[in-house]
Amino acid sequence: MPSSKRFRAAVQEAAAVLRGGGLVAFPTETVYGLGADAENPAAVARIFAAKDRPADHPLIIHMARTDPLGRWSRDIPPAAFVLARRYWPGPLTLILRRACHVSDTVTGGQDTVGLRVPDHPLALALLEAFGGGIAAPSANRFGQVSPTTAAHVREELGDAMDLLLNGGPCRVGIESTILDLSGYGPRLLRPGAIALDELEAVLEQPIASPGSNAPRAPGMLRAHYAPKTPLYVVPTLHLAAKIYRHLRQGQNIAVLAMPTTLLPESCPRHPMPTHPAGWARELYAQLRALDKQGLDAILIEKPPTGADWQAVNDRLGRASSAHRVPGEDASAVSDTSFFDLSVP
């Protein structure tokens, strides 16, 4: 708990690791991040090495609640202040023109920077104790399923990090909404828990799609968030036929589907929630668990469409693209220091 001695000691240790140029994995409300001092290019470079991340793929700077936008950005439009007051701390990343001192290592060589204030007590305490920005992508190998528990981070990164803070399961479960405010009008670069129509209502103006000249931002690649097991997103109408096809071939499969969807009795069903927030919260943990089972395929019932489901469908589309044949239908333990703060 934030008031406990163990909590405070862990946060101070993590802040010291960051000041020394180390890497700290920590929880946010969305997914776990792998953080470094945003003003230490050598430390930030260690993130890219640990994740096998391309150098031109920018990072997000996580800020404390009291950190002014002007510390990291310039030419700030009024919309940024409106959104920051409404949604920070929270799962919204704003893309703005970067301040002159922000390193190319963080921005991937671009003139823009992604900023957000995470909504997790451990992340907020760490940012306050550290006193600076923490550059942090998700704490996993590049392009693979993001971690939503400390166990996921440990399994995947091992001792590539210097310290891991366990704050329990992430309550949102998918990455933040990314909104670009660096140009002439707002553009949605990545959907997340904050829906497009809600952002448009707050800004009282339409939000455009990225377009060819949009800044590069995390999670915009066609194939991303993918398990190693081939994954197929299948409309409900075709799901049973797809299952029988795999079973006739003697394949070992698992299916993520709504509880009310009729499936063959011989097929292992993993029921998913009927609402988008529940889907988002459980999706990555389910994919990681199934990825350990040596399956030939994971079949996922295509969720409903609509603004509330946009982020879930975005992640599923990118995850399935990693194993898609060209032309195929898109529908078709370490020595790292560890603090467990998930229980009082």
C-alpha positions, 0 to 999 in steps of 0.5 A: 500500500502507498502508506506502507514502509515496504512501498516507500522503500521499494519506490525509493530503490527504484528511483535510485536505479533510474538515477544510476542509468538502470532499467525499472519495470513498473505497472501502469493502469494499461500494461507494465512498462520498461522505464529509464531516465528520459534525459539519459540517452545511454539508459534509454538505449538500453531499453531498445537493446532489451526489447530488440526494438527498432531505433526509429520506434519512439517511446512515451515519456511518463510524467508526474502529475505536477510536471508541466507539459512545457517541460517536455514539449513546445507550441502546445495547443489549447486542446492539450491542456483541455485533455490533460485536465480531463484525462490525466492521470489516465490512459491517454498519450498526447503527441506534441512538438518536442522541447529542444532538450528531448533526445532523438533516442526517445523520439526516434529522431522525430520532432514530436514526443509522446507524453502521458501521466499514468493512473497507477499509485505505484507509477505515480509514486515512482515518478514523484520520487524520481523527479523526472520523466520516465521513458517507457514502452511496454515491458516485453520483446518488441512486437509481442504480447504486452505484459499485464502482470509482473510475472509476464515481465519476469518470464519475458525479460528476465535480467534484462532489467535491473528492478521489477516492481509488482503492482498487481494485474493492470486494470485496463489491460491494453495500451493507452489511446494515442492522440496526435496534437502536433499538426493542424488538427487532432488525429487518432494514432492508436485507439485505447480505453478512451474512445474516439467519440468521447474525445470528439465530444470533449474537444467539440471537433472531429478527430481525423485518422492518422494519414500518411504524414502522421508521426510514428507512434507506438503500436502503429505497425500492421503486425504487433501485439502477437503471440508466437502461436498463429492467431485467427480472428473469425466472424461468429457465423464462420467460427464452427466451420473454422474449428472443424477444419482445424480439428479434422487436420488433427490440430490442437487448438483453443477458442476465445469466444463469448459465453453464449456462442455455440461451439463443438463440444470437443473444442476447448472454450475460453469464455470472454466477457461480453463487454469491451472493458472486460475483453481488453482487461483479459485479452493479453493474459489469455493470449500469454497463457495459451501461448505456453500450451504448444497449440497449433492455433488460437481462434478468436471470435470476432468481437462486435464492431462500434466505437466501444470495441475499436481498441480491442478490434485494433489489437486483434487485427494487428495480432492476427496480422503477424501470422497472416499469409499474404492475401489472406482475409484478416478475419479469417526466473532471473537475478533481477531485483524484485519488489512484490507490492501487489498485496498489503 
